[in-house]
């Protein structure tokens, strides 16, 4: 089976380390994709999975991103903690 992914199908996810929030530590997760000349993005905060900002993703896609974050939350938190750890020891 030959699966081809177009550039327009690719979504890039990046996230911060642990940041201070109003109710404890949070992680800002950003999803981005480029479709033709348009740049879509969505910024969602963990652990609440609240959408902070979005452009170009429809409601169904945002719900899928939130579900993805729910499923991957432990892994993302582990990576975010490592970012903080690495930063502290590089200073």
Biopython code that builds the backbone (N, CA, C, O; Angstrom):
import numpy as np
from Bio.PDB.StructureBuilder import StructureBuilder

atoms = [
    (1, "UNK", "N", (0.852, -1.171, 0.000)),
    (1, "UNK", "CA", (0.000, 0.000, 0.000)),
    (1, "UNK", "C", (0.901, 1.238, 0.000)),
    (1, "UNK", "O", (1.869, 1.307, 0.757)),
    (2, "UNK", "N", (0.585, 2.191, -0.834)),
    (2, "UNK", "CA", (1.359, 3.427, -0.958)),
    (2, "UNK", "C", (0.538, 4.578, -0.378)),
    (2, "UNK", "O", (-0.507, 4.945, -0.915)),
    (3, "UNK", "N", (1.027, 5.134, 0.717)),
    (3, "UNK", "CA", (0.340, 6.261, 1.352)),
    (3, "UNK", "C", (1.149, 7.512, 1.082)),
    (3, "UNK", "O", (2.349, 7.557, 1.351)),
    (4, "UNK", "N", (0.503, 8.508, 0.560)),
    (4, "UNK", "CA", (1.178, 9.771, 0.284)),
    (4, "UNK", "C", (0.531, 10.865, 1.113)),
    (4, "UNK", "O", (-0.691, 11.006, 1.158)),
    (5, "UNK", "N", (1.375, 11.620, 1.756)),
    (5, "UNK", "CA", (0.889, 12.744, 2.555)),
    (5, "UNK", "C", (1.296, 14.031, 1.862)),
    (5, "UNK", "O", (2.482, 14.291, 1.659)),
    (6, "UNK", "N", (0.317, 14.823, 1.505)),
    (6, "UNK", "CA", (0.597, 16.122, 0.904)),
    (6, "UNK", "C", (1.018, 17.090, 1.997)),
    (6, "UNK", "O", (0.689, 16.896, 3.167)),
    (7, "UNK", "N", (1.740, 18.125, 1.615)),
    (7, "UNK", "CA", (2.126, 19.135, 2.605)),
    (7, "UNK", "C", (0.913, 19.725, 3.296)),
    (7, "UNK", "O", (0.982, 20.094, 4.469)),
    (8, "UNK", "N", (-0.192, 19.817, 2.584)),
    (8, "UNK", "CA", (-1.397, 20.399, 3.185)),
    (8, "UNK", "C", (-2.005, 19.475, 4.239)),
    (8, "UNK", "O", (-2.835, 19.913, 5.035)),
    (9, "UNK", "N", (-1.603, 18.200, 4.255)),
    (9, "UNK", "CA", (-2.110, 17.257, 5.246)),
    (9, "UNK", "C", (-1.274, 17.247, 6.522)),
    (9, "UNK", "O", (-1.687, 16.666, 7.526)),
    (10, "UNK", "N", (-0.113, 17.877, 6.493)),
    (10, "UNK", "CA", (0.793, 17.837, 7.635)),
    (10, "UNK", "C", (0.430, 18.909, 8.658)),
    (10, "UNK", "O", (0.218, 20.075, 8.324)),
    (11, "UNK", "N", (0.367, 18.478, 9.902)),
    (11, "UNK", "CA", (0.155, 19.396, 11.010)),
    (11, "UNK", "C", (1.359, 19.264, 11.926)),
    (11, "UNK", "O", (1.729, 18.160, 12.327)),
    (12, "UNK", "N", (1.960, 20.383, 12.249)),
    (12, "UNK", "CA", (3.107, 20.408, 13.150)),
    (12, "UNK", "C", (2.636, 20.800, 14.533)),
    (12, "UNK", "O", (1.860, 21.742, 14.696)),
    (13, "UNK", "N", (3.123, 20.053, 15.550)),
    (13, "UNK", "CA", (2.778, 20.361, 16.924)),
    (13, "UNK", "C", (4.049, 20.750, 17.677)),
    (13, "UNK", "O", (5.063, 20.056, 17.606)),
    (14, "UNK", "N", (3.980, 21.854, 18.389)),
    (14, "UNK", "CA", (5.062, 22.261, 19.279)),
    (14, "UNK", "C", (4.447, 22.591, 20.635)),
    (14, "UNK", "O", (3.253, 22.871, 20.738)),
    (15, "UNK", "N", (5.282, 22.556, 21.671)),
    (15, "UNK", "CA", (4.760, 22.924, 22.984)),
    (15, "UNK", "C", (5.855, 23.532, 23.842)),
    (15, "UNK", "O", (7.047, 23.347, 23.597)),
    (16, "UNK", "N", (5.418, 24.250, 24.837)),
    (16, "UNK", "CA", (6.327, 24.889, 25.783)),
    (16, "UNK", "C", (6.711, 23.883, 26.865)),
    (16, "UNK", "O", (6.228, 22.751, 26.896)),
    (17, "UNK", "N", (7.592, 24.334, 27.745)),
    (17, "UNK", "CA", (7.819, 23.617, 28.988)),
    (17, "UNK", "C", (6.689, 23.969, 29.942)),
    (17, "UNK", "O", (5.681, 24.541, 29.526)),
    (18, "UNK", "N", (6.847, 23.635, 31.207)),
    (18, "UNK", "CA", (5.838, 23.984, 32.209)),
    (18, "UNK", "C", (5.916, 25.470, 32.504)),
    (18, "UNK", "O", (6.990, 26.004, 32.781)),
    (19, "UNK", "N", (4.769, 26.134, 32.441)),
    (19, "UNK", "CA", (4.689, 27.570, 32.695)),
    (19, "UNK", "C", (3.736, 27.832, 33.855)),
    (19, "UNK", "O", (2.793, 27.068, 34.061)),
    (20, "UNK", "N", (3.966, 28.895, 34.613)),
    (20, "UNK", "CA", (3.026, 29.218, 35.693)),
    (20, "UNK", "C", (1.699, 29.707, 35.113)),
    (20, "UNK", "O", (1.670, 30.538, 34.206)),
    (21, "UNK", "N", (0.611, 29.177, 35.651)),
    (21, "UNK", "CA", (-0.724, 29.593, 35.234)),
    (21, "UNK", "C", (-1.521, 30.044, 36.443)),
    (21, "UNK", "O", (-1.022, 30.009, 37.568)),
    (22, "UNK", "N", (-2.753, 30.466, 36.219)),
    (22, "UNK", "CA", (-3.600, 30.953, 37.308)),
    (22, "UNK", "C", (-3.926, 29.858, 38.323)),
    (22, "UNK", "O", (-4.056, 30.126, 39.517)),
    (23, "UNK", "N", (-4.058, 28.618, 37.833)),
    (23, "UNK", "CA", (-4.437, 27.510, 38.719)),
    (23, "UNK", "C", (-3.360, 26.435, 38.751)),
    (23, "UNK", "O", (-3.670, 25.254, 38.907)),
    (24, "UNK", "N", (-2.104, 26.826, 38.606)),
    (24, "UNK", "CA", (-1.018, 25.850, 38.610)),
    (24, "UNK", "C", (-0.237, 25.902, 37.312)),
    (24, "UNK", "O", (-0.365, 26.846, 36.532)),
    (25, "UNK", "N", (0.560, 24.897, 37.090)),
    (25, "UNK", "CA", (1.416, 24.859, 35.900)),
    (25, "UNK", "C", (0.601, 24.485, 34.669)),
    (25, "UNK", "O", (-0.322, 23.674, 34.741)),
    (26, "UNK", "N", (0.960, 25.091, 33.533)),
    (26, "UNK", "CA", (0.288, 24.814, 32.261)),
    (26, "UNK", "C", (1.326, 24.613, 31.165)),
    (26, "UNK", "O", (2.497, 24.962, 31.316)),
    (27, "UNK", "N", (0.867, 24.047, 30.072)),
    (27, "UNK", "CA", (1.684, 23.851, 28.871)),
    (27, "UNK", "C", (0.893, 24.416, 27.691)),
    (27, "UNK", "O", (-0.272, 24.068, 27.499)),
    (28, "UNK", "N", (1.516, 25.273, 26.914)),
    (28, "UNK", "CA", (0.872, 25.794, 25.708)),
    (28, "UNK", "C", (1.295, 24.917, 24.536)),
    (28, "UNK", "O", (2.483, 24.722, 24.280)),
    (29, "UNK", "N", (0.292, 24.391, 23.828)),
    (29, "UNK", "CA", (0.532, 23.515, 22.686)),
    (29, "UNK", "C", (0.035, 24.234, 21.443)),
    (29, "UNK", "O", (-1.083, 24.751, 21.418)),
    (30, "UNK", "N", (0.874, 24.264, 20.410)),
    (30, "UNK", "CA", (0.510, 24.939, 19.171)),
    (30, "UNK", "C", (0.502, 23.940, 18.024)),
    (30, "UNK", "O", (1.458, 23.188, 17.835)),
    (31, "UNK", "N", (-0.581, 23.938, 17.263)),
    (31, "UNK", "CA", (-0.693, 23.126, 16.054)),
    (31, "UNK", "C", (-0.674, 24.077, 14.874)),
    (31, "UNK", "O", (-1.370, 25.093, 14.879)),
    (32, "UNK", "N", (0.120, 23.753, 13.857)),
    (32, "UNK", "CA", (0.223, 24.604, 12.670)),
    (32, "UNK", "C", (0.194, 23.755, 11.407)),
    (32, "UNK", "O", (0.670, 22.621, 11.380)),
    (33, "UNK", "N", (-0.378, 24.340, 10.367)),
    (33, "UNK", "CA", (-0.335, 23.712, 9.043)),
    (33, "UNK", "C", (-0.365, 24.813, 7.999)),
    (33, "UNK", "O", (-0.881, 25.905, 8.236)),
    (34, "UNK", "N", (0.191, 24.507, 6.856)),
    (34, "UNK", "CA", (0.189, 25.462, 5.760)),
    (34, "UNK", "C", (-0.605, 24.863, 4.603)),
    (34, "UNK", "O", (-0.316, 23.762, 4.136)),
    (35, "UNK", "N", (-1.591, 25.597, 4.161)),
    (35, "UNK", "CA", (-2.399, 25.182, 3.019)),
    (35, "UNK", "C", (-2.303, 26.298, 1.988)),
    (35, "UNK", "O", (-2.784, 27.410, 2.206)),
    (36, "UNK", "N", (-1.673, 25.981, 0.866)),
    (36, "UNK", "CA", (-1.391, 26.975, -0.165)),
    (36, "UNK", "C", (-0.661, 28.157, 0.465)),
    (36, "UNK", "O", (0.436, 27.974, 0.993)),
    (37, "UNK", "N", (-1.222, 29.346, 0.429)),
    (37, "UNK", "CA", (-0.572, 30.518, 1.020)),
    (37, "UNK", "C", (-1.131, 30.856, 2.398)),
    (37, "UNK", "O", (-0.819, 31.909, 2.955)),
    (38, "UNK", "N", (-1.945, 29.981, 2.940)),
    (38, "UNK", "CA", (-2.603, 30.241, 4.218)),
    (38, "UNK", "C", (-1.918, 29.450, 5.338)),
    (38, "UNK", "O", (-1.583, 28.279, 5.160)),
    (39, "UNK", "N", (-1.716, 30.084, 6.470)),
    (39, "UNK", "CA", (-1.164, 29.417, 7.647)),
    (39, "UNK", "C", (-2.258, 29.281, 8.693)),
    (39, "UNK", "O", (-2.779, 30.279, 9.192)),
    (40, "UNK", "N", (-2.604, 28.039, 9.024)),
    (40, "UNK", "CA", (-3.591, 27.765, 10.061)),
    (40, "UNK", "C", (-2.864, 27.457, 11.358)),
    (40, "UNK", "O", (-1.767, 26.899, 11.344)),
    (41, "UNK", "N", (-3.469, 27.817, 12.469)),
    (41, "UNK", "CA", (-2.860, 27.489, 13.753)),
    (41, "UNK", "C", (-3.940, 27.363, 14.824)),
    (41, "UNK", "O", (-5.037, 27.908, 14.704)),
    (42, "UNK", "N", (-3.591, 26.634, 15.858)),
    (42, "UNK", "CA", (-4.456, 26.522, 17.030)),
    (42, "UNK", "C", (-3.550, 26.427, 18.242)),
    (42, "UNK", "O", (-2.602, 25.642, 18.255)),
    (43, "UNK", "N", (-3.838, 27.217, 19.250)),
    (43, "UNK", "CA", (-3.093, 27.169, 20.501)),
    (43, "UNK", "C", (-4.039, 26.674, 21.590)),
    (43, "UNK", "O", (-5.096, 27.257, 21.827)),
    (44, "UNK", "N", (-3.639, 25.594, 22.242)),
    (44, "UNK", "CA", (-4.464, 24.950, 23.252)),
    (44, "UNK", "C", (-3.619, 24.771, 24.511)),
    (44, "UNK", "O", (-2.438, 24.431, 24.434)),
    (45, "UNK", "N", (-4.231, 25.001, 25.664)),
    (45, "UNK", "CA", (-3.521, 24.910, 26.937)),
    (45, "UNK", "C", (-3.834, 23.577, 27.613)),
    (45, "UNK", "O", (-4.989, 23.158, 27.691)),
    (46, "UNK", "N", (-2.789, 22.927, 28.096)),
    (46, "UNK", "CA", (-2.947, 21.734, 28.922)),
    (46, "UNK", "C", (-2.762, 22.119, 30.374)),
    (46, "UNK", "O", (-1.958, 23.015, 30.632)),
    (47, "UNK", "N", (-3.414, 21.539, 31.318)),
    (47, "UNK", "CA", (-4.206, 20.318, 31.218)),
    (47, "UNK", "C", (-5.686, 20.540, 30.890)),
    (47, "UNK", "O", (-6.410, 19.567, 30.678)),
    (48, "UNK", "N", (-6.151, 21.780, 30.843)),
    (48, "UNK", "CA", (-7.584, 22.042, 30.640)),
    (48, "UNK", "C", (-8.050, 21.780, 29.209)),
    (48, "UNK", "O", (-9.245, 21.600, 28.974)),
    (49, "UNK", "N", (-7.125, 21.756, 28.257)),
    (49, "UNK", "CA", (-7.418, 21.612, 26.820)),
    (49, "UNK", "C", (-8.315, 22.755, 26.318)),
    (49, "UNK", "O", (-9.156, 22.566, 25.439)),
    (50, "UNK", "N", (-8.110, 23.944, 26.901)),
    (50, "UNK", "CA", (-8.830, 25.148, 26.501)),
    (50, "UNK", "C", (-8.175, 25.736, 25.256)),
    (50, "UNK", "O", (-6.953, 25.871, 25.192)),
    (51, "UNK", "N", (-8.991, 26.081, 24.273)),
    (51, "UNK", "CA", (-8.488, 26.711, 23.055)),
    (51, "UNK", "C", (-8.279, 28.194, 23.356)),
    (51, "UNK", "O", (-9.223, 28.914, 23.681)),
    (52, "UNK", "N", (-7.032, 28.633, 23.242)),
    (52, "UNK", "CA", (-6.671, 30.013, 23.527)),
    (52, "UNK", "C", (-6.837, 30.870, 22.274)),
    (52, "UNK", "O", (-7.317, 32.002, 22.333)),
    (53, "UNK", "N", (-6.433, 30.308, 21.149)),
    (53, "UNK", "CA", (-6.440, 31.061, 19.899)),
    (53, "UNK", "C", (-6.473, 30.065, 18.750)),
    (53, "UNK", "O", (-5.861, 29.000, 18.834)),
    (54, "UNK", "N", (-7.176, 30.399, 17.687)),
    (54, "UNK", "CA", (-7.154, 29.527, 16.505)),
    (54, "UNK", "C", (-7.532, 30.313, 15.259)),
    (54, "UNK", "O", (-8.263, 31.303, 15.305)),
    (55, "UNK", "N", (-7.003, 29.830, 14.153)),
    (55, "UNK", "CA", (-7.314, 30.421, 12.853)),
    (55, "UNK", "C", (-7.195, 29.320, 11.810)),
    (55, "UNK", "O", (-6.151, 28.678, 11.698)),
    (56, "UNK", "N", (-8.242, 29.103, 11.059)),
    (56, "UNK", "CA", (-8.205, 28.162, 9.955)),
    (56, "UNK", "C", (-8.675, 26.754, 10.262)),
    (56, "UNK", "O", (-9.067, 26.033, 9.344)),
    (57, "UNK", "N", (-8.650, 26.338, 11.517)),
    (57, "UNK", "CA", (-9.168, 25.022, 11.896)),
    (57, "UNK", "C", (-10.653, 25.160, 12.203)),
    (57, "UNK", "O", (-11.060, 26.084, 12.906)),
    (58, "UNK", "N", (-11.475, 24.229, 11.670)),
    (58, "UNK", "CA", (-12.906, 24.309, 11.971)),
    (58, "UNK", "C", (-13.192, 23.636, 13.318)),
    (58, "UNK", "O", (-12.297, 23.049, 13.926)),
    (59, "UNK", "N", (-14.433, 23.724, 13.775)),
    (59, "UNK", "CA", (-14.804, 23.218, 15.099)),
    (59, "UNK", "C", (-14.521, 21.717, 15.242)),
    (59, "UNK", "O", (-14.055, 21.267, 16.289)),
    (60, "UNK", "N", (-14.803, 20.953, 14.194)),
    (60, "UNK", "CA", (-14.549, 19.514, 14.235)),
    (60, "UNK", "C", (-13.063, 19.209, 14.356)),
    (60, "UNK", "O", (-12.671, 18.306, 15.095)),
    (61, "UNK", "N", (-12.244, 19.951, 13.640)),
    (61, "UNK", "CA", (-10.797, 19.756, 13.723)),
    (61, "UNK", "C", (-10.270, 20.131, 15.101)),
    (61, "UNK", "O", (-9.406, 19.445, 15.646)),
    (62, "UNK", "N", (-10.789, 21.219, 15.664)),
    (62, "UNK", "CA", (-10.373, 21.622, 17.008)),
    (62, "UNK", "C", (-10.749, 20.554, 18.027)),
    (62, "UNK", "O", (-9.979, 20.280, 18.948)),
    (63, "UNK", "N", (-11.920, 19.951, 17.874)),
    (63, "UNK", "CA", (-12.336, 18.877, 18.775)),
    (63, "UNK", "C", (-11.399, 17.675, 18.640)),
    (63, "UNK", "O", (-11.077, 17.024, 19.634)),
    (64, "UNK", "N", (-10.961, 17.379, 17.411)),
    (64, "UNK", "CA", (-10.014, 16.281, 17.201)),
    (64, "UNK", "C", (-8.670, 16.587, 17.848)),
    (64, "UNK", "O", (-8.044, 15.701, 18.429)),
    (65, "UNK", "N", (-8.227, 17.831, 17.752)),
    (65, "UNK", "CA", (-6.964, 18.219, 18.382)),
    (65, "UNK", "C", (-7.067, 18.087, 19.904)),
    (65, "UNK", "O", (-6.126, 17.631, 20.553)),
    (66, "UNK", "N", (-8.195, 18.480, 20.465)),
    (66, "UNK", "CA", (-8.396, 18.354, 21.910)),
    (66, "UNK", "C", (-8.405, 16.875, 22.327)),
    (66, "UNK", "O", (-7.856, 16.518, 23.370)),
    (67, "UNK", "N", (-9.022, 16.028, 21.516)),
    (67, "UNK", "CA", (-9.035, 14.595, 21.797)),
    (67, "UNK", "C", (-7.616, 14.029, 21.704)),
    (67, "UNK", "O", (-7.221, 13.208, 22.532)),
    (68, "UNK", "N", (-6.862, 14.457, 20.715)),
    (68, "UNK", "CA", (-5.471, 14.025, 20.580)),
    (68, "UNK", "C", (-4.683, 14.405, 21.836)),
    (68, "UNK", "O", (-3.913, 13.598, 22.357)),
    (69, "UNK", "N", (-4.874, 15.628, 22.318)),
    (69, "UNK", "CA", (-4.173, 16.074, 23.521)),
    (69, "UNK", "C", (-4.579, 15.254, 24.741)),
    (69, "UNK", "O", (-3.749, 14.969, 25.604)),
    (70, "UNK", "N", (-5.842, 14.880, 24.814)),
    (70, "UNK", "CA", (-6.301, 14.044, 25.927)),
    (70, "UNK", "C", (-5.571, 12.711, 25.907)),
    (70, "UNK", "O", (-5.143, 12.219, 26.951)),
    (71, "UNK", "N", (-5.427, 12.127, 24.724)),
    (71, "UNK", "CA", (-4.777, 10.824, 24.589)),
    (71, "UNK", "C", (-3.266, 10.906, 24.806)),
    (71, "UNK", "O", (-2.662, 9.946, 25.285)),
    (72, "UNK", "N", (-2.652, 12.028, 24.465)),
    (72, "UNK", "CA", (-1.200, 12.177, 24.535)),
    (72, "UNK", "C", (-0.729, 13.017, 25.720)),
    (72, "UNK", "O", (0.453, 13.346, 25.817)),
    (73, "UNK", "N", (-1.637, 13.360, 26.611)),
    (73, "UNK", "CA", (-1.330, 14.300, 27.690)),
    (73, "UNK", "C", (-0.136, 13.869, 28.541)),
    (73, "UNK", "O", (0.739, 14.688, 28.819)),
    (74, "UNK", "N", (-0.080, 12.622, 28.954)),
    (74, "UNK", "CA", (1.024, 12.151, 29.803)),
    (74, "UNK", "C", (2.367, 12.313, 29.098)),
    (74, "UNK", "O", (3.343, 12.755, 29.705)),
    (75, "UNK", "N", (2.414, 11.959, 27.837)),
    (75, "UNK", "CA", (3.653, 12.063, 27.066)),
    (75, "UNK", "C", (4.087, 13.521, 26.897)),
    (75, "UNK", "O", (5.270, 13.839, 27.016)),
    (76, "UNK", "N", (3.135, 14.392, 26.624)),
    (76, "UNK", "CA", (3.442, 15.816, 26.435)),
    (76, "UNK", "C", (3.929, 16.422, 27.758)),
    (76, "UNK", "O", (4.879, 17.205, 27.772)),
    (77, "UNK", "N", (3.287, 16.064, 28.850)),
    (77, "UNK", "CA", (3.718, 16.574, 30.163)),
    (77, "UNK", "C", (5.128, 16.098, 30.476)),
    (77, "UNK", "O", (5.949, 16.866, 30.977)),
    (78, "UNK", "N", (5.410, 14.843, 30.185)),
    (78, "UNK", "CA", (6.760, 14.304, 30.409)),
    (78, "UNK", "C", (7.786, 15.087, 29.592)),
    (78, "UNK", "O", (8.845, 15.447, 30.107)),
    (79, "UNK", "N", (7.482, 15.351, 28.331)),
    (79, "UNK", "CA", (8.395, 16.125, 27.474)),
    (79, "UNK", "C", (8.552, 17.557, 27.982)),
    (79, "UNK", "O", (9.653, 18.108, 27.963)),
    (80, "UNK", "N", (7.457, 18.156, 28.433)),
    (80, "UNK", "CA", (7.517, 19.531, 28.951)),
    (80, "UNK", "C", (8.391, 19.609, 30.196)),
    (80, "UNK", "O", (9.148, 20.566, 30.365)),
    (81, "UNK", "N", (8.292, 18.615, 31.063)),
    (81, "UNK", "CA", (9.146, 18.575, 32.248)),
    (81, "UNK", "C", (10.613, 18.461, 31.850)),
    (81, "UNK", "O", (11.481, 19.057, 32.488)),
    (82, "UNK", "N", (10.888, 17.698, 30.799)),
    (82, "UNK", "CA", (12.268, 17.544, 30.331)),
    (82, "UNK", "C", (12.802, 18.864, 29.785)),
    (82, "UNK", "O", (13.977, 19.179, 29.973)),
    (83, "UNK", "N", (11.959, 19.633, 29.115)),
    (83, "UNK", "CA", (12.369, 20.952, 28.622)),
    (83, "UNK", "C", (12.803, 21.811, 29.800)),
    (83, "UNK", "O", (13.858, 22.444, 29.752)),
    (84, "UNK", "N", (11.997, 21.839, 30.860)),
    (84, "UNK", "CA", (12.344, 22.625, 32.043)),
    (84, "UNK", "C", (13.632, 22.119, 32.679)),
    (84, "UNK", "O", (14.480, 22.917, 33.079)),
    (85, "UNK", "N", (13.786, 20.816, 32.775)),
    (85, "UNK", "CA", (14.984, 20.219, 33.362)),
    (85, "UNK", "C", (16.221, 20.605, 32.571)),
    (85, "UNK", "O", (17.224, 21.024, 33.149)),
    (86, "UNK", "N", (16.158, 20.468, 31.248)),
    (86, "UNK", "CA", (17.292, 20.804, 30.393)),
    (86, "UNK", "C", (17.639, 22.284, 30.491)),
    (86, "UNK", "O", (18.814, 22.649, 30.508)),
    (87, "UNK", "N", (16.634, 23.125, 30.554)),
    (87, "UNK", "CA", (16.851, 24.572, 30.638)),
    (87, "UNK", "C", (17.558, 24.947, 31.940)),
    (87, "UNK", "O", (18.489, 25.752, 31.943)),
    (88, "UNK", "N", (17.109, 24.358, 33.037)),
    (88, "UNK", "CA", (17.708, 24.659, 34.336)),
    (88, "UNK", "C", (19.184, 24.290, 34.361)),
    (88, "UNK", "O", (20.005, 25.052, 34.871)),
    (89, "UNK", "N", (19.525, 23.134, 33.818)),
    (89, "UNK", "CA", (20.900, 22.674, 33.876)),
    (89, "UNK", "C", (21.800, 23.316, 32.836)),
    (89, "UNK", "O", (23.022, 23.190, 32.924)),
    (90, "UNK", "N", (21.232, 23.998, 31.859)),
    (90, "UNK", "CA", (22.062, 24.740, 30.879)),
    (90, "UNK", "C", (22.397, 26.120, 31.374)),
    (90, "UNK", "O", (23.335, 26.737, 30.869)),
    (91, "UNK", "N", (21.661, 26.631, 32.347)),
    (91, "UNK", "CA", (21.906, 27.991, 32.857)),
    (91, "UNK", "C", (23.068, 28.013, 33.734)),
    (91, "UNK", "O", (23.428, 29.068, 34.256)),
]
sb = StructureBuilder()
sb.init_structure("model")
sb.init_model(0)
sb.init_chain("A")
sb.init_seg("    ")
for serial, (resi, resn, name, xyz) in enumerate(atoms, 1):
    if name == "N":
        sb.init_residue(resn, " ", resi, " ")
    sb.init_atom(name, np.array(xyz, "f"), 0.0, 1.0, " ", f" {name:<3s}", serial, name[0])
structure = sb.get_structure()
